[in-house]
């Protein structure tokens, strides 16, 4: 058992090294040799943990996705006083990675998204992540629509796709400087207000 714990700890250490290199150089700059150097382990240790570079990248994607997912889930655990609509806004903001402390994570996430365009295993993992987020968003929208004043006209599945796509796209707009974090958050929350209150709320 102790050896297994050490093995998993080393895999996480290597995943952190992958993420730091991806933040600095993009995934094209991530080599097994550089990962070993950054993690301060031997090449043999990296190869014992991961049979291929793709396997290493898949684990690292799961690592960064897990960190984001934990924050989103924390936002979805609501107190009785928090509405479903409010929980959706908080969760969507986490997905958008707008805060300064999440800027490096956003760069790493988009590096994986770009690589997934040419890597079927990475794309499959990302689809699973997005499917889970979509399901959570759709559940919150459906719950918000069940209230006496809820907008019964909404299709939760369709609107969840739109909110997820908007939050995800805002990550890119902030990273390249097209929008500031505050502007992006205003765009996101104006869209959400429009869901609950109708077109006039976004004006």
Secondary structure by P-SEA (a helix, b strand, c coil): caaaaaaaaaaaaaaaaaaaaaaccccccccaaaaaaaacccaaaaaaacccaaaaaaaaaaaaaaaaaaaaaaaacccccccaaaaaaaaaaaaacccccaaaaaaaaaaaaaaaaccaaaaaaaaaaaaaaaaaaaaaaaaaaacccccccccaaaaaaaaaaaaaaaaaaaaaccccaaaaaaaaaaaaaaacccccccc
